[in-house]
Amino acid sequence: MTATMSASEITLFRDNVKRFITENVSPDFMQWEKAEIFPRTLWNEMGEAGLLCVDLPEEFGGCGASFRCASVVAEELSRAGLAGVATSYAVHAYIVANYVLNSGSDKQKQKYLAKMASGECIGAIAMTEPGTGSDLQGIITTAKAVGDDYIINGSKTFITNGQHCDVVIVAAKTNEQGGAKGLSLFLVDCDTKGFQRGSNLDKIGLHCADTSEMFFDNVRVPKSAMLGKLDKGFMVLMNELQRERLSLAIGSVCATEGILAETINYVKDRKAFGKPIAALQNTRFKIAEMATDVRIHRAFIDQCMDNYEKATLSIEDVSMAKYACSEMQGRVVDYCLQLHGGYGYMTEYPVARAFVDARVQRIYGGTSEIMLELISRSVLA
Ligand SMILES: Cc1cc2nc3c(=O)[nH]c(=O)nc-3n(C[C@H](O)[C@H](O)[C@H](O)COP(=O)(O)OP(=O)(O)OC[C@H]3O[C@@H](n4cnc5c(N)ncnc54)[C@H](O)[C@@H]3O)c2cc1C
């Protein structure tokens, strides 16, 4: 696998991913949803199958695959309605690993990346705090320099992979007067004294994705644990959020494609008034409308993916993609549920899960309102 893979090579990779999902994820997925966590061993299985961090260079355990190719894993998890695993996967493989690759020192890359690709080391990123999420400048977790170390104090919440992670990127204030310019990032190993995970949080959806609070009580890390430069954490976050938001937009489109296909099968099968509900004009028009909605958003994210690979994707475009695709997902999945009638409200039906899983797409990685704020700044400039 290389950065210049052909379309047919990507199709082959996609087939492998689908096979892995069918054999290793789908069969026990509902049990994991009930347990509200998938087994830690799934990470190792994904690593052994060569599905983790495929876009990392070969020297760090990846295959040097392109963004478009690496996207295939979360795309297929999303399309199969396995959003809990897709979210955890994306945070580890697309987000945390790329922070380390793009901003880490050689020593940090050597320490973490190959283990992240094998599934030995799972990553999380902790920006959000109980008192602030959208407003990252409002972070109050501090990292104070003491000799050759930093001492971190504070707490974080809603952290994906919070139970499974072995290392967490922590955003902390290194200059309390500096605002956005006073934020730095740290790689904190989860066995460091003073670090504590809270319980696995009880969510309305994404049940098998573990999400936790984290507490930092005089956590001492060496200065070499800083990721990127002192007081430049906000710039790193802003750069990496491009990739995160594009991945979220792609996930929204794939999840919607999956649930729409499932709904089309359902309406062909379910009968009312002596004929399939697919024969009713309302059903036909709604399905046509939703298929159009999905197709338009697919075209836009394809364009965004091309631009991302050419390094020309603007903040305006990625914000539009994250905003529009997550809102479209909410709209379409809501009507897919409607077409299932009462069965759509039963948790054993994939559309019920798709409905609750979709809701968070408009919140995490920057809410729809924050996306509109970013778009308006650019459009009105
Ligand atoms: C399942 C899940 C997983 C998550 N995973 C992670 C993770 O791994 N790491 C991490 O750091 N965080 C994570 N988050 C946190 C997520 O990114 C935040 O919840 C999100 O950024 C919103 O922040 P908040 O919850 O503090 O809401 P707030 O910022 O308090 O927002 C509340 C409301 O006010 C609106 N609002 C805020 N500011 C503005 C504004 N300027 N203009 C207009 N409206 C505004 C918001 O849009 C929203 O509607 C996760 C959240 C969830 C639910």
PDBQT file of the ligand as one rigid body, heavy atoms in Angstrom, charges set to zero:
ROOT
HETATM    1  C1  LIG A 401     -19.718  11.376  22.743  1.00  0.00    +0.000 C 
HETATM    2  C2  LIG A 401     -18.761  12.521  22.849  1.00  0.00    +0.000 A 
HETATM    3  C3  LIG A 401     -17.412  12.317  22.619  1.00  0.00    +0.000 A 
HETATM    4  C4  LIG A 401     -16.511  13.374  22.755  1.00  0.00    +0.000 A 
HETATM    5  N1  LIG A 401     -15.161  13.137  22.602  1.00  0.00    +0.000 NA
HETATM    6  C5  LIG A 401     -14.284  14.123  22.917  1.00  0.00    +0.000 A 
HETATM    7  C6  LIG A 401     -12.871  13.865  22.945  1.00  0.00    +0.000 A 
HETATM    8  O1  LIG A 401     -12.420  12.751  22.636  1.00  0.00    +0.000 OA
HETATM    9  N2  LIG A 401     -12.034  14.866  23.326  1.00  0.00    +0.000 N 
HETATM   10  C7  LIG A 401     -12.482  16.113  23.670  1.00  0.00    +0.000 A 
HETATM   11  O2  LIG A 401     -11.676  16.963  24.010  1.00  0.00    +0.000 OA
HETATM   12  N3  LIG A 401     -13.824  16.394  23.652  1.00  0.00    +0.000 NA
HETATM   13  C8  LIG A 401     -14.720  15.436  23.300  1.00  0.00    +0.000 A 
HETATM   14  N4  LIG A 401     -16.064  15.697  23.299  1.00  0.00    +0.000 N 
HETATM   15  C9  LIG A 401     -16.510  17.040  23.672  1.00  0.00    +0.000 C 
HETATM   16  C10 LIG A 401     -17.079  17.841  22.496  1.00  0.00    +0.000 C 
HETATM   17  O3  LIG A 401     -16.096  18.192  21.591  1.00  0.00    +0.000 OA
HETATM   18  C11 LIG A 401     -17.787  19.046  23.137  1.00  0.00    +0.000 C 
HETATM   19  O4  LIG A 401     -18.932  18.552  23.820  1.00  0.00    +0.000 OA
HETATM   20  C12 LIG A 401     -18.190  20.097  22.109  1.00  0.00    +0.000 C 
HETATM   21  O5  LIG A 401     -17.047  20.740  21.586  1.00  0.00    +0.000 OA
HETATM   22  C13 LIG A 401     -19.137  21.149  22.707  1.00  0.00    +0.000 C 
HETATM   23  O6  LIG A 401     -18.631  21.688  23.888  1.00  0.00    +0.000 OA
HETATM   24  P1  LIG A 401     -19.547  21.750  25.211  1.00  0.00    +0.000 P 
HETATM   25  O7  LIG A 401     -20.124  20.401  25.420  1.00  0.00    +0.000 OA
HETATM   26  O8  LIG A 401     -18.748  22.337  26.299  1.00  0.00    +0.000 OA
HETATM   27  O9  LIG A 401     -20.736  22.710  24.809  1.00  0.00    +0.000 OA
HETATM   28  P2  LIG A 401     -20.751  24.312  24.986  1.00  0.00    +0.000 P 
HETATM   29  O10 LIG A 401     -19.504  24.871  24.415  1.00  0.00    +0.000 OA
HETATM   30  O11 LIG A 401     -21.109  24.652  26.390  1.00  0.00    +0.000 OA
HETATM   31  O12 LIG A 401     -21.964  24.697  24.023  1.00  0.00    +0.000 OA
HETATM   32  C14 LIG A 401     -23.333  24.684  24.454  1.00  0.00    +0.000 C 
HETATM   33  C15 LIG A 401     -24.181  25.307  23.331  1.00  0.00    +0.000 C 
HETATM   34  O13 LIG A 401     -23.752  26.662  23.122  1.00  0.00    +0.000 OA
HETATM   35  C16 LIG A 401     -23.426  26.844  21.763  1.00  0.00    +0.000 C 
HETATM   36  N5  LIG A 401     -22.314  27.793  21.612  1.00  0.00    +0.000 N 
HETATM   37  C17 LIG A 401     -21.137  27.814  22.271  1.00  0.00    +0.000 A 
HETATM   38  N6  LIG A 401     -20.360  28.802  21.803  1.00  0.00    +0.000 NA
HETATM   39  C18 LIG A 401     -21.052  29.406  20.820  1.00  0.00    +0.000 A 
HETATM   40  C19 LIG A 401     -20.809  30.509  19.941  1.00  0.00    +0.000 A 
HETATM   41  N7  LIG A 401     -19.635  31.191  19.972  1.00  0.00    +0.000 N 
HETATM   42  N8  LIG A 401     -21.767  30.881  19.080  1.00  0.00    +0.000 NA
HETATM   43  C20 LIG A 401     -22.950  30.230  19.024  1.00  0.00    +0.000 A 
HETATM   44  N9  LIG A 401     -23.251  29.185  19.822  1.00  0.00    +0.000 NA
HETATM   45  C21 LIG A 401     -22.324  28.764  20.702  1.00  0.00    +0.000 A 
HETATM   46  C22 LIG A 401     -23.005  25.473  21.272  1.00  0.00    +0.000 C 
HETATM   47  O14 LIG A 401     -23.096  25.377  19.853  1.00  0.00    +0.000 OA
HETATM   48  C23 LIG A 401     -23.998  24.595  21.980  1.00  0.00    +0.000 C 
HETATM   49  O15 LIG A 401     -25.204  24.563  21.273  1.00  0.00    +0.000 OA
HETATM   50  C24 LIG A 401     -16.984  14.667  23.106  1.00  0.00    +0.000 A 
HETATM   51  C25 LIG A 401     -18.349  14.874  23.309  1.00  0.00    +0.000 A 
HETATM   52  C26 LIG A 401     -19.227  13.832  23.198  1.00  0.00    +0.000 A 
HETATM   53  C27 LIG A 401     -20.687  14.090  23.463  1.00  0.00    +0.000 C 
ENDROOT
TORSDOF 0
